[in-house]
Amino acid sequence: DISTIINSAIYSRKIISKILSFTSNTPYNFEKQEIKPIINFAVSLLKQNFQRKNIKNELIFKNTIDHVSLDSTQITQALLNILINALDASPAKSILKTTIENDLQHLFISIEDQGPGIPENIKPILFEPFFTTKAANEGCGIGLTMVSRIVKIHNGEITIKDNFPQGTIFTIKLPLTQ
């Protein structure tokens, strides 16, 4: 537990630094890194959130390469933002599934929830700054804007589609090399 607290504090310091540089042109730190520890760390930071809502977390690694060139702090932040939104949208006793896979050129990270889904009229504006569907004291509307920016800086794409029978699937597509 102490190790998790220390790692979380160090990570939080990095995130605050990145948030402060949100409007500046601070360079990203692209390094070839293992993807599994990055994904596992992001999910582990939300362990209590999963337990509190009694949501089952499924983490699936399919055909995943070992190393990817990316900024691990930024990708972790993007994952956290999507996972937090998915947790907020998910009903108790549901399943939140994170799948990591790749082809020869791209890494795909998909996060599937079983919430109510996103209405079609909201999807086009979902990544706009300060847009939120949450109450004023629950969100400020920069989480998905940051996700979009992080993914673009990594020369990637983010897509949203419906998860049947209900819910949403966010998929981040990143090139294996920068």
Secondary structure, 3 states (H helix, E strand, C coil): CHHHHHHHHHHHHHHHHHHHCCCCCCCCCCEEEEHHHHHHHHHHHCHHHHHHHCCEEEEEECCCCCEEEECHHHHHHHHHHHHHHHHHHCCCCCEEEEEEEECCCEEEEEEECCCCCCCCCCHHHCCCCCCCCCCCCCCCCCHHHHHHHHHHHCCCEEEEEECCCCCEEEEEEEECCC
